[in-house]
Amino acid sequence: MARYRALMFQDMGSAPNAEAETEHLFAASAPWFRSLLARGEYAGWFAVWRGETGEEGDEIVAGGGIHLREMGPVPGCCRVGRSGHIANIYTVPAHRRRGLARLLMETMLEWSESIGLDQVTLSASSDGRPLYSSLGFRATPEMMLPVRRISVD
């Protein structure tokens, strides 16, 4: 999960020093994921490639997950609920355009419904927007301001 999170940001061009930033992000993400998983606040899925003959060995070629959190009351729903933020959707380049991201998304959405989440959100890259729109996601007016940026030396 941590490796794919770092590669996802690298592919999106989020880091000026891609290689160093990717390694730093990988190292920082691993303990974060362990903590979320231990508290039951993250669930992840992977797609495994078994090779052309099934004898080459298993290789994880795509992954993604949902960060679970409490949701405060909003207009139209004045109760506290649970939401999930879908994140870290990544497919290795050699396996893209084969429907793996769609399969992962459909699996995560079915799971979200089965555990009673009230809503799911995600942040979409330009490459991912068509897929997410086709699954019923709509754009929202969310904005973001990085308060603190950790530099990589």
Backbone as numpy.savetxt, mean C-alpha at the origin, in Angstrom:
# Nx Ny Nz CAx CAy CAz Cx Cy Cz
7.38 -6.41 2.85 6.56 -5.23 2.85 7.43 -3.98 2.85
8.44 -3.99 3.70 9.30 -2.82 3.81 10.06 -2.57 2.51
10.55 -3.63 1.88 11.29 -3.48 0.62 10.37 -2.91 -0.46
9.17 -3.43 -0.58 8.25 -2.97 -1.62 7.78 -1.54 -1.35
7.64 -1.17 -0.08 7.29 0.22 0.23 8.38 1.16 -0.29
9.62 0.80 -0.04 10.74 1.63 -0.50 10.80 1.68 -2.02
10.62 0.55 -2.68 10.66 0.52 -4.14 9.50 1.30 -4.76
8.34 1.26 -4.11 7.19 2.01 -4.60 7.53 3.50 -4.65
8.09 4.03 -3.56 8.45 5.44 -3.54 9.55 5.75 -4.55
10.48 4.85 -4.72 11.54 5.04 -5.72 10.93 5.16 -7.11
10.02 4.25 -7.45 9.38 4.28 -8.77 8.57 5.55 -9.01
8.01 6.11 -7.94 7.22 7.33 -8.07 8.10 8.57 -8.18
9.42 8.40 -8.03 10.32 9.53 -8.14 10.29 10.44 -6.93
9.95 9.89 -5.76 9.81 10.70 -4.55 11.13 11.07 -3.89
12.22 10.51 -4.35 13.50 10.75 -3.68 14.54 11.29 -4.65
15.19 12.41 -4.32 16.22 12.95 -5.20 17.44 12.03 -5.30
17.80 11.37 -4.21 18.93 10.44 -4.20 18.32 9.05 -4.05
17.79 8.52 -5.15 16.93 7.33 -5.12 17.54 6.13 -4.41
18.77 5.77 -4.73 19.33 4.55 -4.15 19.53 4.67 -2.64
20.14 5.77 -2.19 20.36 5.96 -0.75 19.04 6.12 -0.02
18.13 6.87 -0.59 16.82 7.09 0.04 16.05 5.79 0.13
16.12 4.96 -0.90 15.41 3.68 -0.90 15.94 2.78 0.22
17.25 2.71 0.37 17.83 1.88 1.44 17.46 2.43 2.82
17.50 3.76 2.97 17.13 4.38 4.24 15.66 4.09 4.55
14.80 4.24 3.56 13.37 4.00 3.76 13.10 2.54 4.10
13.81 1.63 3.44 13.66 0.20 3.75 14.03 -0.06 5.22
15.17 0.46 5.64 15.63 0.24 7.02 14.66 0.84 8.03
14.10 2.00 7.73 13.16 2.65 8.65 11.79 1.99 8.63
11.40 1.41 7.50 10.06 0.82 7.38 9.94 -0.52 8.08
11.00 -1.30 8.11 10.91 -2.64 8.69 10.43 -2.62 10.15
11.02 -1.83 11.06 10.52 -1.82 12.43 9.11 -1.23 12.54
8.78 -0.28 11.67 7.44 0.30 11.65 6.41 -0.77 11.32
6.69 -1.56 10.29 5.78 -2.65 9.93 5.66 -3.66 11.07
6.78 -4.03 11.67 6.73 -5.00 12.78 5.83 -4.50 13.89
5.94 -3.22 14.21 5.12 -2.63 15.27 3.64 -2.64 14.90
3.32 -2.22 13.68 1.92 -2.22 13.25 1.34 -3.63 13.25
2.11 -4.59 12.74 1.64 -5.98 12.70 1.42 -6.53 14.11
2.32 -6.22 15.03 2.19 -6.71 16.40 0.94 -6.16 17.08
0.55 -4.94 16.72 -0.65 -4.32 17.31 -1.92 -4.64 16.51
-1.80 -5.40 15.44 -2.97 -5.73 14.63 -3.50 -4.55 13.83
-2.62 -3.59 13.51 -3.04 -2.38 12.80 -2.66 -2.39 11.33
-2.14 -3.49 10.84 -1.76 -3.58 9.43 -1.98 -5.01 8.97
-2.50 -5.14 7.77 -2.64 -6.46 7.14 -2.04 -6.34 5.75
-1.26 -7.33 5.36 -0.60 -7.28 4.06 -0.87 -8.52 3.24
-0.77 -8.36 1.92 -0.98 -9.44 0.97 0.15 -9.42 -0.06
0.49 -10.60 -0.56 1.52 -10.71 -1.59 1.03 -11.61 -2.71
1.54 -11.36 -3.91 1.35 -12.26 -5.04 2.67 -12.97 -5.25
2.61 -14.28 -5.35 3.82 -15.10 -5.48 3.87 -15.72 -6.87
5.00 -15.58 -7.52 5.24 -16.18 -8.84 5.98 -17.48 -8.62
5.45 -18.54 -9.17 6.07 -19.85 -9.00 6.90 -20.25 -10.22
7.09 -19.34 -11.15 7.89 -19.61 -12.34 7.07 -20.28 -13.43
7.66 -20.39 -14.59 6.97 -20.99 -15.74 6.62 -22.45 -15.50
7.50 -23.18 -14.85 7.27 -24.62 -14.64 6.87 -24.93 -13.20
6.96 -23.94 -12.34 6.68 -24.18 -10.93 7.87 -24.74 -10.17
8.99 -24.90 -10.86 10.17 -25.49 -10.23 11.27 -24.47 -9.96
11.07 -23.22 -10.38 12.12 -22.21 -10.24 12.23 -21.66 -8.82
11.26 -21.91 -7.98 11.25 -21.32 -6.65 10.29 -20.16 -6.59
9.75 -19.94 -5.43 8.76 -18.88 -5.25 9.43 -17.51 -5.20
8.77 -16.54 -5.81 9.26 -15.16 -5.80 8.07 -14.24 -5.56
8.18 -13.38 -4.56 7.13 -12.39 -4.32 7.28 -11.33 -5.40
6.21 -11.11 -6.18 6.29 -10.17 -7.30 5.35 -8.98 -7.16
4.48 -9.00 -6.16 3.58 -7.86 -5.94 3.10 -7.91 -4.49
2.73 -6.76 -3.99 2.24 -6.71 -2.62 1.50 -5.43 -2.34
0.84 -5.42 -1.22 0.11 -4.25 -0.77 -0.48 -4.53 0.60
-1.02 -3.51 1.22 -1.59 -3.71 2.54 -2.56 -2.63 2.94
-3.11 -2.82 4.12 -4.08 -1.88 4.68 -3.65 -1.51 6.10
-3.53 -0.22 6.33 -3.23 0.31 7.65 -4.58 0.63 8.30
-4.91 -0.08 9.37 -6.20 0.08 10.04 -6.12 1.17 11.09
-7.22 1.95 11.20 -7.25 3.02 12.21 -8.67 3.40 12.56
-8.79 4.05 13.71 -10.09 4.56 14.15 -10.46 5.77 13.31
-11.75 5.92 13.09 -12.25 7.03 12.29 -13.25 7.82 13.14
-13.06 9.12 13.22 -13.99 9.96 13.97 -15.28 10.18 13.19
-16.31 10.66 13.88 -17.58 10.93 13.21 -17.41 11.95 12.07
-18.12 11.73 10.99 -18.11 12.62 9.83 -19.55 12.88 9.41
-19.81 13.92 8.60 -21.18 14.15 8.15 -21.76 12.90 7.50
-22.97 12.58 7.88 -23.63 11.40 7.34 -23.35 10.13 8.13
-22.40 10.20 9.06 -22.05 9.02 9.87 -21.52 9.53 11.20
-22.41 9.76 12.14 -22.01 10.40 13.41 -21.59 9.39 14.47
-20.99 8.31 14.04 -20.48 7.34 15.00 -19.00 7.13 14.73
-18.33 6.64 15.72 -16.92 6.30 15.55 -16.86 4.96 14.82
-15.98 4.86 13.86 -15.87 3.63 13.10 -14.42 3.28 12.84
-14.22 2.35 11.94 -12.87 1.95 11.57 -12.67 2.18 10.09
-11.50 2.66 9.76 -11.17 2.85 8.35 -9.85 2.14 8.06
-9.61 1.96 6.80 -8.35 1.38 6.38 -7.74 2.24 5.30
-6.44 2.44 5.38 -5.74 3.18 4.34 -4.92 2.17 3.56
-5.30 1.95 2.30 -4.57 1.03 1.43 -3.26 1.70 1.03
-2.19 0.95 1.16 -0.87 1.54 0.90 0.10 0.48 0.39
1.20 0.97 -0.11 2.33 0.12 -0.48 2.00 -0.86 -1.60
1.14 -0.45 -2.52 0.82 -1.29 -3.67 2.02 -1.24 -4.61
2.60 -2.39 -4.87 3.80 -2.43 -5.72 3.85 -3.75 -6.46
4.20 -3.68 -7.74 4.44 -4.86 -8.56 5.81 -4.71 -9.20
6.64 -5.75 -9.13 7.96 -5.66 -9.75 7.77 -5.43 -11.25
8.63 -4.63 -11.86 8.44 -4.24 -13.26 8.20 -5.40 -14.23
8.90 -6.51 -14.09 8.75 -7.63 -15.03 7.38 -8.30 -14.96
6.61 -8.01 -13.92 5.31 -8.66 -13.74 4.14 -7.68 -13.82
4.40 -6.48 -14.27 3.33 -5.48 -14.40 2.44 -5.77 -15.60
1.24 -5.21 -15.57 0.25 -5.33 -16.65 -0.26 -6.77 -16.78
-0.28 -7.50 -15.67 -0.80 -8.88 -15.66 -2.00 -9.02 -14.73
-2.47 -7.90 -14.17 -3.63 -7.94 -13.30 -3.34 -8.21 -11.83
-2.07 -8.20 -11.44 -1.74 -8.50 -10.05 -2.20 -7.41 -9.09
-2.01 -6.15 -9.45 -2.47 -5.07 -8.58 -3.98 -5.11 -8.44
-4.70 -5.38 -9.52 -6.16 -5.50 -9.45 -6.55 -6.65 -8.52
-5.91 -7.79 -8.67 -6.20 -8.93 -7.81 -5.96 -8.60 -6.34
-4.84 -7.96 -6.05 -4.54 -7.55 -4.68 -5.59 -6.57 -4.16
-5.94 -5.59 -4.98 -6.93 -4.60 -4.56 -8.29 -5.26 -4.30
-8.73 -6.11 -5.20 -10.03 -6.77 -5.01 -10.02 -7.63 -3.74
-8.92 -8.30 -3.49 -8.79 -9.12 -2.28 -8.85 -8.25 -1.03
-8.13 -7.12 -1.05 -8.12 -6.23 0.11 -9.48 -5.59 0.33
-10.18 -5.24 -0.74 -11.50 -4.64 -0.59 -12.51 -5.64 -0.05
-12.45 -6.88 -0.52 -13.33 -7.93 0.02 -13.05 -8.14 1.50
-11.78 -8.19 1.87 -11.41 -8.36 3.27 -11.90 -7.18 4.10
-11.75 -5.96 3.58 -12.19 -4.76 4.30 -13.68 -4.83 4.61
-14.45 -5.28 3.64 -15.89 -5.42 3.85 -16.17 -6.52 4.87
-15.44 -7.62 4.78 -15.70 -8.76 5.68 -15.42 -8.44 7.14
-14.50 -7.51 7.42 -14.22 -7.16 8.82 -14.98 -5.91 9.26
-15.82 -5.38 8.37 -16.69 -4.27 8.75 -16.08 -2.89 8.74
-15.07 -2.67 7.91 -14.53 -1.31 7.81 -15.60 -0.38 7.24
-15.62 0.85 7.72 -16.58 1.84 7.25 -16.14 2.51 5.96
-14.85 2.64 5.77 -14.33 3.23 4.54 -12.89 2.81 4.34
-12.44 2.90 3.10 -11.03 2.72 2.79 -10.58 3.90 1.95
-9.36 4.31 2.17 -8.77 5.41 1.43 -7.45 4.93 0.84
-6.91 5.71 -0.06 -5.58 5.45 -0.59 -5.05 6.72 -1.21
-3.76 6.77 -1.39 -3.12 7.85 -2.13 -2.66 7.25 -3.44
-3.13 7.81 -4.54 -2.89 7.21 -5.85 -1.77 7.90 -6.61
-0.90 7.10 -7.19 0.06 7.63 -8.15 -0.69 7.82 -9.46
-0.10 8.55 -10.39 -0.76 8.74 -11.68 -0.92 7.40 -12.40
0.02 6.48 -12.23 -0.09 5.16 -12.86 -1.23 4.34 -12.26
-1.50 4.52 -10.97 -2.52 3.73 -10.30 -3.94 4.26 -10.41
-4.09 5.54 -10.76 -5.43 6.15 -10.79 -6.46 5.40 -11.63
-6.14 4.98 -12.85 -7.15 4.27 -13.63 -7.66 3.00 -12.94
-6.77 2.24 -12.33 -7.18 1.03 -11.62 -8.11 1.39 -10.46
-7.70 2.35 -9.64 -8.49 2.69 -8.46 -9.85 3.27 -8.86
-9.88 4.08 -9.89 -11.16 4.62 -10.38 -12.07 3.49 -10.85
-11.51 2.50 -11.54 -12.33 1.39 -12.03 -12.90 0.55 -10.89
-12.29 0.63 -9.72 -12.78 -0.11 -8.55 -13.75 0.71 -7.71
-14.05 1.94 -8.15 -15.03 2.77 -7.46 -14.47 3.87 -6.59
-13.16 4.00 -6.51 -12.58 5.10 -5.72 -12.83 6.41 -6.45
-13.01 7.47 -5.67 -13.18 8.79 -6.25 -12.17 9.75 -5.62
-11.82 10.75 -6.39 -10.86 11.75 -5.90 -11.48 12.54 -4.76
-10.66 12.89 -3.77 -11.10 13.72 -2.65 -10.19 14.93 -2.57
-10.61 15.96 -1.86 -9.80 17.18 -1.79 -8.70 17.15 -0.73
-8.21 16.00 -0.38 -7.18 15.89 0.65 -5.90 16.60 0.21
-5.24 17.21 1.19 -3.96 17.87 0.94 -2.97 17.37 1.99
-1.67 17.61 1.76 -0.66 17.12 2.68 0.48 18.13 2.76
1.02 18.27 3.96 2.19 19.13 4.18 3.20 18.34 5.00
4.38 18.04 4.44 5.40 17.38 5.25 5.88 18.35 6.33
5.72 17.99 7.58 6.12 18.86 8.68 7.62 18.74 8.94
8.13 17.53 8.79 9.55 17.31 9.05 10.06 16.31 8.03
11.15 16.61 7.41 11.76 15.69 6.44 13.10 15.25 6.98
13.30 13.95 7.00 14.58 13.39 7.45 15.49 13.30 6.25
16.67 13.89 6.36 17.60 13.85 5.23 18.44 12.59 5.30
18.85 12.16 4.12 19.72 10.98 4.01 21.08 11.48 3.58
22.08 11.17 4.38 23.45 11.62 4.05 24.22 10.54 3.37
